[in-house]
Amino acid sequence: MTLPILLASSSVYRQALLKRLQLPFRTQSPNIDETPYPNEAPKTLVTRLARTKAFAIDSADTYIIASDQIAILGTKLLGKPHTFERARAQLRACSGQSVTFYTALALRYNQQIHTIIEPYQVDFKPLNDTLIEQYLKKEQPLDCAGSFKVEGLGILLFQALHGRDPNSLIGLPLIALNELFQMYDICLLTQT
């Protein structure tokens, strides 16, 4: 019997990661308001959004996977830039700095839900305007928090990466996902 899985995301990046596990799954966009609450702590924000996405989908007897990610530079939240100018400003600010990413992952089955927050730190090398411009023109990461794609040329912007699962940077930490399924007594390796 096939494990019923639904990815609560329209992200092609998250879909590509989930496909690596060789499990059949459906997708559905949760369409929620992702506006942070005033003075909401980063970990609280991403957990709330991942849980809200999981419960925004109405699908009984299905394992619903939802995630959300934020990037923090110092105390500043780095969202998706959406414009070239904002992406340039984000990368200038990140130059020579460390950025912490928090990816909250939720796995819901009916009314039961489990969540994990996966931290990951990226140390940027010093970036000059020429390098930033070339990178942005080649990869156009305007839909990515922090203005880079680690699975692409963005890796060339870093000095070091710190964390247990680099998939966290793409928005779906697979090690944590496996742990969440284990909480439901499901071994993903035997499901493929």
N, C-alpha and C positions, 0 to 999 in steps of 0.2 A: 504494500500500500504506500502511495506517495504521501510524504509529509506536506500538509497544506501550509504554504508559506506565502505571505504577502509583504512586500517591501513598501512601506508607507513613504514613498519618495518618487519624485520624477527625475532625480539626479542620474544622469548617465554614468557618472563616476561611481556612485554607490552601486548601481546595477552591475557595472563591470566587475566590481569587487565581489559581489555576491555570486556572480556567475563562476568565479574561481572555485567555489565549493561544490560545483557540479550538482546543485539541487534545483529542481524546477521551482519557480516562484512567479507570482503575479506582482504587478505594481499598481499603486494608486496614489495619487497626490492627495495629501491630507488637507491642503488649503486652510491653514490656520493663521491667525494674527501672531506674528513673531516679535512684536514690539516689546522691548524690555520694560519691566515695571520700574518706577522711580527707585533708585538706590538698590536695585536687585543685584545680589552678588553673582559673579560669573557662573559658578558651579550650580547655583540655584536656578539661574536663567536657563542654562542648557538642559538641565534635568527636567524642568517644567515643560520646556518646548518638546523634548523627546517624548515625554509621557503624554502631552496634549496631542501630538501627532498620532501616537499609537491609539488613543481613544477616539480620535476623529474619524477613524475607519470603522465601519460597522460590518464585521465579517465573523460570524460565529464559527467556532471550531476550527479556527485558523491561527497560526502563529504569525503575529504581526510584528515586524521589525521596524523600528523608527529610531532616527538619530538626529542630533543637532550638534552644531559645532560653533565655537567662538574662538577668536584669537585675541590675546591680550598683550599689549606692548606697554610695560609699566602698569599703569592703571587705566589705560585707554583701550576701549573695545574696538577691534578692527573688524569691520563687516566686509561684505562683498562690495567692491568699489563701484561697479556698474559703469563707470566712465574711465577713460584713459587718464584724465587729469587726477582723479582720486587715486587710481592705481599708482601713478607716479608719486603722488604725495605719500602714500602708504609705504612704498618701497624706499623712498628717501628717509622716512622716519625709522624704518627697520634697519637701515644700513649700520652695520657694526653692532647691532643690538641683539638681544635674545627675546624671542616671542614665544609665549606659552599658549598652546592650543588645548582646549578642553572639548572632548567629544563625548557627549552623553548618548548612551545606547539603551534603548528600551526594547524588551521582548514581552509581548502581551499574548495571553491565550485566554479568550473569553474575558472574565473580569479580573484575572490574576495578572500582575505585571511585575517584572524585575528590571532593575536599571543598574548600569555601571557607568562611571565617569572615567574616561581614559585621558590622562594628561600626556602632553608631548611638547618638548621644547626644541625650538629651532634657533640656532645661532647663525645670524647672517654675517657674511663677510662684508667689509666696507664696499659700498656700491657707489660708483660715480654716475653722473647723469647720462653719459653715453651708454654705459652698460644697462642702465634701467630702461632707457628708450629702446635699445635693441631688443632687450628681452620682451618688453611689452608689445612691440610690433610683431615679433615672431610668434608669441604664444597667446597673446590677448586673453589673459586670465581675469577678465572682468566679472566673472561669476564665481570667483573663488575668494573665500575669506583670506586676507593677508596678501592678496594680489599675486599669487604664484600657484603653479601646478607642480607639486613634488614629483609626480609621475612623468613629468616632461622635463623641459629645460630649466624649470625652477630649481632643480637640484644643484645647478651651477651657481646659484646665489648664496649657498650656505657654506659655513665652515664646519659645522657639526650638527648632528641630530641626536636627541636624547629621549628615549622612551622605549617601551617594550614592543610596540607594534606600529611600524611606519604606515600601515593602512589607516591609522587614526587620522593622519594628515589629509587623507582623501575623503574622510567622513564616515567610514564604516570599519571600525577595528574588529578584525575577524577573530583574533584571540579572545577578546571579550565576548563576542557573539557566541563562540563555541561554549564559553563558560555559562552564558545565560541559558543556552539550550540544555546544558548539563543540569541546571537547576530544575528543569522539567524532566529529568532522567532520559534525555535524548542524546545519543551519540551521533553526531553529524557524519562521522566517517562511515558508519554502517548504513546511512541513509542514501548514499550515492550509488 
